[in-house]
Amino acid sequence: MATITNSNDFFILVDDIYTQATTFEEMALAAAIFTKGDKFHDVTEINWLEKWLDKTVGWAEVDSLCQSSISADNLLKNWSLWHKQLIKFSYNENVHKRRASMVLLCRSLRESTDSRLSELAFELVESLKGEKPILITKAISWVLRCAVKHHPDELAIYIENQKNTLPKIAYRETLKKLTTGRKS
């Protein structure tokens, strides 16, 4: 078995799997390999992610690719690029990219106290909270709940100020997590 020693080979391998994938299991395999390749992650992954998200359909495919893939260190090290890309995803006509804009932040919110992460999460929620697809409303709930660990004060203020405009499920689940430490 060959050993992958550089980021170019790593991304080509994952891309080959995504490009040829015809089942959820194959896409999940590509996502799992990508997620485990932190040492190869760099700014080039933004372009790869955009390409792979074009192939995703449904929450499971988006989430397997995005939920744990980008570390806080990587995202913050390349903040201006990631910030721009996540905003771009949030306005994309593809609902899966809009969901990804929030899900990509989940790991970082759980790992870091950096307020740029919570500020971006709230900005993304603001731009998407009027949408009705469950792909979006559940992602809003998820990204807000991920902020509980390291951003509870900002989160409490945000959801109190926005309680009448947030999706009801997002408000309810986030408030429950803030007060009990559990989703439900």
C-alpha positions, 0 to 999 in steps of 0.5 A, spaced: 500 500 500 502 506 498 503 512 503 500 519 502 506 524 503 503 530 501 497 534 500 496 534 493 496 526 493 492 526 499 487 531 495 487 527 489 486 521 492 479 524 496 477 527 489 478 520 485 473 517 490 468 523 490 468 523 483 467 516 482 462 515 488 455 512 486 453 511 493 452 514 500 457 509 502 463 511 497 462 518 499 462 517 506 469 513 505 471 519 502 469 524 507 472 520 512 479 520 509 478 527 508 476 528 515 482 524 518 487 528 513 488 534 518 496 534 517 494 535 509 489 541 510 491 547 507 487 553 504 487 549 497 481 545 501 476 550 500 476 549 492 476 541 493 470 542 498 466 546 493 467 541 488 465 535 492 459 539 495 456 540 488 456 532 488 452 532 495 445 530 496 441 530 503 444 532 510 448 525 511 452 527 505 453 534 507 454 532 514 459 527 513 464 531 509 463 537 513 461 536 520 468 534 523 473 536 517 476 543 519 479 544 525 479 551 529 487 552 528 486 551 520 480 555 519 483 561 524 490 560 520 486 562 514 481 566 517 480 571 511 479 565 506 474 561 510 470 567 512 469 569 505 468 562 503 463 560 508 459 567 507 459 565 499 456 558 501 451 561 505 448 565 499 449 559 494 443 557 490 445 550 492 441 548 499 447 543 501 452 549 500 448 553 504 447 548 510 455 546 509 456 554 511 454 552 518 456 545 519 463 547 517 463 551 523 461 546 528 468 543 530 471 549 530 466 552 535 467 546 539 474 547 539 476 554 540 474 560 544 475 565 538 470 570 538 470 570 530 467 563 530 461 565 534 460 572 530 461 568 523 456 563 526 451 568 528 452 572 521 450 566 517 444 564 522 442 571 520 442 570 513 439 563 513 434 563 519 428 565 514 429 559 510 424 553 511 427 547 509 429 542 514 436 542 512 437 549 514 433 549 520 436 543 523 443 546 521 442 553 524 440 549 531 446 545 530 451 550 529 448 554 535 448 548 540 456 547 538 457 554 540 455 552 547 461 550 550 466 556 548 461 561 547 455 561 552 455 568 554 454 571 546 450 565 545 445 567 550 445 574 548 444 572 541 438 567 542 434 572 547 435 578 542 433 573 536 428 568 539 422 571 535 426 570 529 429 564 529 426 557 527 422 555 533 426 548 533 433 552 533 431 556 539 428 551 543 434 546 542 439 551 543 436 554 550 435 547 552 443 546 551 444 552 554 441 551 560 442 543 561 448 542 557 444 537 553 440 537 546 434 534 549 
